[in-house]
Amino acid sequence: MTQAPAPSDMSHAARPVTQAPAPSDISHAACPVTPAPSDISHVTPAPSDISHAAAAAQSPVPADISYEPVPTDMSAGPRLRPALAADLPALLAIKRRLHLEAAAPARGGFLLGASPEQYARLIAGGRTHVLTRDGVVVGFSAALADAELRASELWQRRAQIDLGPQRALLAELERLPLAYLDQLAVLPEPGLGIFGVLLAYHALASLFAEGCALVVTTVVAEPVRNLASRPLLAAVGALQVGRIAERYEGVGAITSDVFVVPRGALDPESQDDPRRSAHLRRLAAASHDLVHRP
């Protein structure tokens, strides 16, 4: 989410949109009403409870951003608001700027797929938010609620997710109220790092507030590894559970890592580490100020 979380790889992708905007990348989303399955906590060797999955990604994820200082004075600087139809050109401009550079994967994030029509549908869905600085859009998040996710082409391919020895996990996840964090992007400009974390936090918190139990998202791993969104996912407690092979027009075959974020990952009272509890409270306060800033 710094240069383009891509989900940014949550990255994401162009797909036919009929009933709901097809997720451009499984990179994102889901919500809780029923308790998360107990065995989900064993999909990786780390946490004993998925609620505490901040550092459980199977692939290396920079963890220091999880405790990057959160601004205490939010009276000036970027602000966060719901996206408007008039923001479509700005989202498309960010997508063009965050294009895939196969020769320089270490530079960070990129966005794949999603046509102007798909972005317009995402905005109309009401779960797209933009980060602005001095009135200019410098980042955005886009998500699908449970019904939209289940009506998408991506949902039809869910059986293709490689969950390794945890195949039974899919059936348990299907019974939960889910959401999908489709895209997460922040321009690679000075001073925006922590605001990418706040953008991700707000996107997830909004989905959980709607009653979602688990948010699903995907991040491109091959042939080019999207590096920008991984630290952001670590900061909000994402847990890698599998991989999925995809194909994007103009890009070809790719493989994405599949992450989930359980509702408890954002709950300060559910954390074993007091530092993480305190950090989540600061993120909640800063996100609130970012949204309600005049």
N, C-alpha and C positions, 0 to 999 in steps of 0.2 A: 503494500500500500504506500510505499513511499514514492516510487517512481510510477508505479501503477500496480497496485496490488493485484492484479489480475484477475484476482482475485486475482483478481486480478489475475490471477491466474486463476486467482479468483479471476483469472485471466480472461477471459472467455470468448464465446463462439457463436458464429452465425448458424441459426437453425430455422427450419420452417416454423412460423408462428401461426398457429391456427386458433386454438382455444385460449391459449395463454402464451405470453412472450416466451419463446424457448430460451432456457437458460443458456447464456453464452459460455458459461463454464460452471461446472458443478461446484466450483469454487465456493459457493456460498450457502447457507441457510437453514433454519428450522425452529419450531416453538414448543413449550411444554404444558400439558394439562394433566398428563398422567406421569407417574414416576418413571424415570429412565430405567431400562432393564438392568438387572443387577449384574449380569455377566458382561455387560459392555465394558466394565472396568478392567477386564482382562485382555482386551485387544492388543495392548502393548505391554511390555514388561514393567512399565513404570507405576503409575498411580494405582492404589487399591480401590479408588473410587473415582469414577469419571468426573465427578465434581471438582476434583483437584488435578485436572489434566494439563495444567499450564506448560509443563516441561516434558510432556510425554510423546512428542512427535517422534516417529521412528527415524526420520532423516534429521541430520544436524540442523538445528534452528537457532540462530543467535538469540540468546536469552536476555542480554543486558538491556534491551529496549523495554522489557517488561517493567523495569524499575526506573526508566528514564524520568527525571523530575517532571512533575505535572505543574504547569503554570498556576500560581495562586492568584495572580491578578489577571482576570480575563476581561477587563474593562476596555481593552483595545486589542486590535489584531483580527484574525480570522473569525468568521461566524458560520453557523450551520443552520440551514433551513431546508424545508421541503423543496424539491425541484419543481419548476414550472415549465409549461410547454415552451416558453421563450428561452429556456436554458438548453434546448436541444442542440443548437449550433456550438455551444461551449463544450458540451459533452463529446460531440463529434471531433472537436478540435483537440481535446485531451487524448482521445483515442488515436488520432493521427500522430500526435506527438509521441505517444507511448507505443510506438510500433515495435515489432519484434526485430531484434538485431541478432541474427544467428551467430555472428562473429564476436559478439561482446556480451555473453550472458551474465557476466559478473557485474554489469552496470546496474542490474536490478530488474524492475518490473516492466511489463508490457500488457497490452490488451489485445484480445483476439475476438474475432467474430462480432456479431450484433450489428445489424443494419440500422440505418436511420429509422426505419419503420419499427424495428424492435425496441430501439431506445425510446421512441415516442410512446410505445405501449408500456414500457417500464415506468416512464414518468407518469402516464395516465393511471397506472396501478396504484399510485400513492405511496410506494415504498422506496422511492428514490430520493436521496438527500444530496445537497451540494454544499461543499465547503467553499466559502468566498473570502477573498482578502481585498480590501479596498474596492469592493463591488465586483471583483472579477472572480469567476469560478476557477478554482485551482485544484479541485478534487471532487469526487462523488462516490456514492455507494448506491447499489440497486439490488433489490431483493424480491423474491417471490414468496407469497404466503402459501399455506398448505394446499389449498384448492388449486391455485395456479401451478404449483409444482407438480401435483398429481395429474394435471391436464397437459403437461408438457411432454415433448418428445424425449427429453432426458429421462423422465420417470419411466417411460416405456423401455428404456435400456438399463434400468437399475440392476437387472440380473447379471449384467456384464461387469459390474464392479468386482474386482478381485479382492476378496476379503481374507484370502489365505485360509488358515484353519478355522476362522470365525464365520463360516458361511451361514450359520444359524442366526447370526446377528442381524442379517437383513430382514428376516421375518419379524423380529422383535422391533426393529426400527420402523417398519411399515405400520405398526399399530400405534405409533406416537404421532401427535400433532407436530408436523415438521415445517420448516421454512428453508429457503435456499438463498444464500448470499451469492448473488450472481456476479456482481462486479464491485470492485473496490479499487479506487485509483486516486493517487495524489501526485501532483507534478513534483519532479525532483528539484525543488527550489529551496534555498536556504531558509531555515526557520520553520519548515513545515513538518519536520519529523514527528514530533509528539502529536501534532494535529491529525496525522494519519491514524495514530492509535485511537484518538478520540472519535474520529469518523467511524472506525471499525466498532468501537465500543457502543456508540450511539445506534448504529445499524442493528447490532445484536440486541441491545437493550429494548429497542422499539419492537422487535419481533417477539421477544419474550413477553413484553407487556401485552401483546395481542393474544397471549395464551399458548405460544409455541413452546414445545418441550426441548427441541433439539434443532440446531441450525446446521445445515450441511453446506460445504463449500469445496471447491477444488482449486488446485494450484498446479500449473504446468511443470512437469519434471523432466520430460524428454521430448524432442531432441535438445531443447534448450531449457535450462532450469530457471524458472522465475524466482529470483531471490528477494525481490522487494517486499512481497506480501508475507513471507514466512515469519519474520520477526514480529509483524503486526498480529499474526495469528497466535504466536507464542504469548504475546502480551495479553490476549483475551482468553487464554486457556484452551486453545484448539488441540484436538487429539487426532492424529492420523490413524485412519482405520483401514485404508486400502488404496487401490489404484484403479484407474479406468482408461481404456484406450479410446481415443476420439479421433475425429477427422474434421479439419476445418478448411473451408474453401480458401484457396490462395496460400495455404500453409501445408496441408497434407496431414499425415498421421502424426499424432502426438500422444503422450501418456501423461495423465494428470494424477497427482496424489489427492486422495479424498480425505477431507477433514470434517470432524463434527465438533460442535461447541455445545455442551449441555447447559441447561439453564443455571445449574449450580456453579458453573465456572465464573459467573459474574456476581455471585452472592457472597458478600464479605463474611457472613456468618458461617459459610460452609467451608472456609479455608483452614487448613492446618497451620499454615505459615502466617504469623501475625503481620509480617511485612507485606504479604500479598493482600491481606484483608485491608490494611491501611491504604495500599495502592489502589485497590478497587474503589474505596470510598472517595479517594481523590479524583479518580477518573469520573465517577458519577457526578461529583460536584462540578468538575471542570466542564463535563459534557452539558450539564444543565445550564451553566453560565454561557457556554458557547451558543446554545440554542436560543436562550432568552436575552442575549445581548441586544441592546437597542440598535 
